[in-house]
Amino acid sequence: MTTVTSPTPILDQTPVPVAADITGLIGNTPLIDLTAYATARGGRARVLGKVEAFHPLFSGKDRIAAALIRQGEESGALKPGSLIVDVTGGNTGVALAGIAAARGYRTKFYQGDTTSPTKRRILEALGSEIIPTDNSIFLDPEGLEKLVETIKAENPDSYFTDQLGNPVNRATHYETTGPEIWRDTHGEVDVLVGGVGTGGTVSSAGRFLKDRRADVKVVVAEPGETSLPTEEKLNPDAEIDGVHKVAGLEDEQLPPNYDLTIADEIVPVEAADAWATARAVFRGTGLFVGASAAASAGASLTVAAELAARPEYEGATIVAVLPDAGKRYLSAGAFDDPDA
């Protein structure tokens, strides 16, 4: 009989507290070493992934959803049976819906019509009402503002969490995500790579790291031109959904939670490349990362590998934020074999 031993016997480890509800399972997600993936592509740096899919609802949006609901409870805006509403591409909605279910609230979400079918099914399973929104509204610089006005008018007695503009979003990442990365790298982080969904993660985790060490670089992965909806093609063949383009946009077109001063570099990534990266990481490491989530793991890892191959980053430690798991993108075709 084979005996399996762990580095530290379980009975000698510090007990894990029993969580009162799923919010007690949020935070302290692990880092994973993905240097081998980058090295195989010419990398000269250490590449780590921050695995946010280890949250109870499988994405980094669990962090802000818990904080937004807590804000509503503490302010008295949320009472038993209250309706929570927001604009969401899926992950924030799933997180809000799951926590709301545990706390006795109802949820209703407005989302673009290209959102992953899997995400929609999860939301419906959690009892959420979904209001599909035509992608064309997001081509209008004032489209999001108009949509928010519509949401408030249609739901006058609801609690609008405002994930894109609520400062609780940024505060949460400054207080949790950034410190976790600093702690777990022992302060030896040189570059943070992430995308802009609401802008909260890369802005505030990045700001925390820069406050600790001014020479830390923050690099934003943004969708390439063919991965964005246009007037001619509202639904691209492959899209990094929920992720904002940053370069060249007017301030009012960007999420209020995005810090315009945070990025040292902005790198475009086409969805097909992000999907290919997610497939390669899954097959090479067994890590099932998202291919087109808010701040896309596939896009962030594509950029991290590109940076690792540059001579100026030789020996550096690059941390890529991996916002969610790949299981939510199976229905979108992100993990289909393109050569099959």
Sequence and secondary structure as in RCSB ss.txt:
>XXXX:A:sequence
MTTVTSPTPILDQTPVPVAADITGLIGNTPLIDLTAYATARGGRARVLGKVEAFHPLFSGKDRIAAALIRQGEES
GALKPGSLIVDVTGGNTGVALAGIAAARGYRTKFYQGDTTSPTKRRILEALGSEIIPTDNSIFLDPEGLEKLVET
IKAENPDSYFTDQLGNPVNRATHYETTGPEIWRDTHGEVDVLVGGVGTGGTVSSAGRFLKDRRADVKVVVAEPGE
TSLPTEEKLNPDAEIDGVHKVAGLEDEQLPPNYDLTIADEIVPVEAADAWATARAVFRGTGLFVGASAAASAGAS
LTVAAELAARPEYEGATIVAVLPDAGKRYLSAGAFDDPDA
>XXXX:A:secstr
      SS GGGS      SSGGGG S   EEE HHHHHTTT  SEEEEEEGGGSTTSBTHHHHHHHHHHHHHHH
T   TT EEEEE SSHHHHHHHHHHHHHT EEEEEEETTS HHHHHHHHHTT EEEEE GGGGGSTTHHHHHHHH
HHHH TTSEE  TTT HHHHHHHHHTHHHHHHHHTTT   EEEE  SSSHHHHHHHHHHHHH TT EEEEEEE G
GGS  SS SS SS  TT    TT  GGGS TTS TT  SEEEEE HHHHHHHHHHHHHHH   B SSSTT HHHH
HHHHHHHHTSGGGTT EEEEEE BBGGGGTTTTTTS TT 
